[in-house]
Amino acid sequence: MESENDDAKALRQLILATELRLEKLKNELADVERRSSPNRLTEGQDELESLKDSKWPLTPDEYLRYGRQMIVPSIGIQGQLRLHAASVLIVGAGGLGCPAAAYIAGAGVKTLGIVDGDTVEVSNLHRQILHCSSTVGLWKVDSAIHSLKGLNPNVEYRAYREHLSPENAADIVSHYDIVLDCTDHPKSRYLISDICVLLQKPLVSASALRTDGQLMILNYPAAPQGSTSGGPCYRCIFPNPPPANQVVSCGDGGILGPVVGVMGVLQAVEAIKLITAGLKVSHTSDDAELQESKVLPSPSLLLFSANSPSPFRTVRLRQRRPDCFACSAQAGLTPESLTSGSLDYVAFCGSAAPVNILSDEEQISAGQYSELRNGGSKKEHVLLDVREKVQFDICHVDGSINVPFSKLQGNLDTTYPWLPETSPADAPIYVLCRLGNDSQVITKKLKESGLGDNGKRPILDIKGGLRAWKKDVDSSWPEY
Ligand SMILES: [Zn+2]
């Protein structure tokens, strides 16, 4: 199985590399043809040559390509030329970054940089629309840029096959006019916001989980630290990160493809609006023009909720926080503190490490539990599956009882209404979840509640959860 996956991955990489090589050869051929018959200009060259003497600022192809947006009154030729000169950085080539990149590339920016250190997985494809089955296993940035080149070959694409980090952030971000945060973790949100404050870059930030999303334009106008004419930064809105154990990723919490798509598309809308309006960057702390104009955009948070009868809501946000760590006059954030690593974003946001709160005696392996089910000493027991119901409905082990973690974690009903009445008072309870973290928490909680009756009723956690069950017991178990 493993080696088949490796073979498939190697073949996909070879196919993509061959396609890129073919593209390069075609360009080389065009060059050779042009040199061998100087009078016969190739199509692209023809356009470039004609543009030199042309009184028109765009090529004929560009007038055609962007015509439908250029005739929108708020864009016009002025807006198109601003797009033509703009460089945009997208951090994250996932559910937000893919649709955002497609529309921004399609709109005709000059340069589009994409940062992502992950590779494409099958479970990404329902929402990350630039990737496809044939690019599974490749770098997301390579897969995305391959699609984008088909969409608009006129844009200069730059690939960063790495995660944005305090060490590389300034080098990368400094080349761009505007940044889109398309990542999915607080630690990258704080880092991206901080570097945008330091380098005075406007930031379009979005997030999505399950059927909800949110969007903010931050640090716009982009003004120096301490300036009151600048827009708020991420730390102004969220001075403290959420507790690490409450951060739910799309992988754990689930995400509806078009919901994150809506948010990514809205990021593209906002970026295009800012660029075509002429990005406002204030270089002094009391920029006269900005102060005078008094048309500072009022910062707001857009909330999208797919299941709500009115899915879009807007909440007004305050201007910069006077004591903000990043953007205020008393800011502790400096370029040195960011790049030197003295600001530890991982420690600041915490990390939800795998749970390890039980002793070996309080756990049983998936294999041991399976033997116990099938073996001669088949004993009456309770198998408690603490995944959320929606996951339990996808697949569950025969005979298991489902009581979701979210219900058990709150005030525990110590009448244990879920225990079968016929179950003997000493029947062991085995607790199971997806990965073996939540089940440990519940095992501990049930024991502490007295259900174990001082050891008369064993309560054991099935180590490694259903992932271990698939690996050691039932290889046909559907992994989701
Ligand atoms: Zn701030």
Boltz pocket constraint, residues with backbone or C-beta under 6 A from the ligand:
constraints:
  - pocket:
      binder: B
      contacts: [[A, 231], [A, 232], [A, 233], [A, 234], [A, 235], [A, 236], [A, 237], [A, 320], [A, 321], [A, 324], [A, 325], [A, 326], [A, 327], [A, 328]]
      max_distance: 6.0
